[in-house]
Amino acid sequence: MLDIIRKIIQGINTMLKFILNIIFVYLFLFSTSYATENKNNQDIEEQINLNNEYARTILKNLNNDFYLNINDETETLNREINYLQSKIAINKKQKNDFAVLRDETEKEILTLNKKFNYTLSRLTNYIHEYKEKELFYEIIDKNIDFINNINIDKFTKVYEENKDNQNPIFLNFYNNYTQLYNLINKQLFSLNYLKNNISKYRKTNFFIDEFNIQNIIKKVDSQKYIKYASNITNHYLNITVGEFLVVIFIILFFRLINTKIINILIKYVSKITSVLTNNHYDSSNPSNFVKDILNKPLILILYTFSIQISVLILVDNTLLISQITPWINTIYMAVFTWIVYKILDNSISTYAQTLLETYPNVRKEMIVFILRIFKIILILIVILFLFSQLGIDIKAIAASLGVGGIAIALASKDTLANFFGSLNIMTDNSFSQGDWIKTSSIEGTVVDIRMRTTRIRTFDNALITVPNSELANAHIMNWSKRIIGRRIKMSIGITYECKMEDIVNLKKDIYDMLKNHKDIATEDNTVFDDNKKFDVIKHEDLKGVKKTLLVYIDEYANSSINILIYCFSKSPDWEEWLKTKEDVIIKISELVHKNNCEFAYPAQTIHIKRDKEI
């Protein structure tokens, strides 16, 4: 009986131990599962927090223009992708499967980063260009579609089949696969975050969002009676009815601006400039100064702008638009430089006389010369801007010019010699525009002095173009470099029958007449400089002042007694000199008759001597 009780108790103990073991194992497994699940939940929560932080950092960088210029990083990624592509091709030939997978996953990581960087860069540019909201959604959705099209399942399948493999190459593949998996989730999370929070980095603009051109075109093409026609025209002509109507509207709008609004603007600006310059404003005739500057440039800018908008509407090829845009930007730059040059040119033309009166040492030729140099500089700036817009390396061009400078200098030595000859003419002030000059082979009036040549109008009305290098080295006689004094020189012949006393009185009367003549330069009526201090250069000789007056009985000629008259007119003008000379001749004739003298003329007296008678 005791044995039976003992066996029953042992059975109960065994049963209790079994139950307790089961409970213990269950509790252990439950606690382990709970801990694992808790750890997984913590990892997921941590990953979400990291993704949130990463997305916020991207948003902050967008607002700070961090992604505006990432060209260098993109080029680095392209080189690494090309290198990996070469490695993949080699490993495929050698059938290194794990190496191929390792490089493919790394290539996918680099491609993802490249595409993501491009998206962030475009978003930054869109922010600065105030693009419509649809473009932001479009670029983000394209990146999301690109990520979703990545076939990560093939990498997952290989991982599941070989997850216990300890091959170092496989472990590298596993690390890349894990990084790729996390990167996909992180970028998808960030892109969706940017898409849902677009208002945090793009300011809402009702006009741009609702009244942009593309939106208007879509609304027009979606109309009931236009939709069918738009589909037909888009299929056969690659243009919708909405696009056609918008382009026509743009052309008519800018036509209205060119015909009406520009004239109103010019009148308004003319009124402002007249107030600033204290000039009377005539509303029926606005200032030609303002009109010459603004009229044509504004018309050209508006037409260029209308063409640019039309191209953006009608052309869907972004590559073609990117090729056209630099030329349009260069037109804007050229028009701007044209306006600057016109302002300078018109200002100098308007106030040149006042400038010359205020600063007597300033030469007209120097002003024109500087304007021409400034014009060349502006043209060079436009050309360099065009090169930069087309992506041409200006530094390389400058370096090539430095290398080929000797050849260019040799090829253009005559042009350079003429240019420096013009500088010599300007600095030496040997002659100016309008001067009467004479060289060994040319005589005439200087028309203008240009950068390479000088044009001279001869007295028989021919126009001669002379290289400046020749004039700079020539002996030039400048008849216009005189302020007072154009010479009058003559010799008056009096007959031998006249008495010497009368001839002496005639000489004195002629002298007195010239000395008191208002148009003859003398010591009394021509006072040039009262400064008594020592001068290195005599100012009268430098400026061209002659006032010598000489009247003397000069010689016994064959048939007359000659009186020398030597004086200078006060005016250097040729016509004024002729008038003065004529008046002097008339008055000398009167004085000859007054003093009982006669003008001699060529004559011969023959005396015949008779022989003595035998």
Secondary structure, DSSP 8 states (H G I E B T S, - for coil): -HHHHHHHHHHHHHHHHHHHHHHHHHHHHHHHHHHHHHHHHHHHHHHHHHHHHHHHHHHHHHHTTTTS--HHHHHHHHHHHHHHHHHHHHHHHTT-HHHHHHHHHHHHHHHHHHHHHHHHHHHHHHHHHT--HHHHHHHHHHHHHHHHTS--HHHHHHHHHTTT---HHHHHHHHHHHHHHHHHHHHHHHHHHHHHTGGGTS---HHHHHH-HHHHHHHHHTSTTTHHHHHHHHHHHS--HHHHHHHHHHHHHHHHIIIIIHHHHHHHHHHHHHHHTT----TTS--HHHHHHHHHHHHHHHHHHHHHHHHHHH---HHHHHHHHHHHHHHHHHHHHHHHHHHHHHHHHHHHHHHHHH-TT--HHHHHHHHHHHHHHHHHHHHHHHHHHTT--HHHHHHHHHHTHHHHHHHTHHHHHHHHHHHHHHHHT---TT-EEE-SS-EEEEEEE-SSEEEEEETTS-EEEEEHHHHHTS--EETT--SB-EEEEEEEEE-TTS-HHHHHHHHHHHHHHHHT-TTB--TTT-------S--SS-HHHHHTB----EEEEEEE-SS-EEEEEEEEES---HHHHHHHHHHHHHHHHHHHHHTT--B---------------
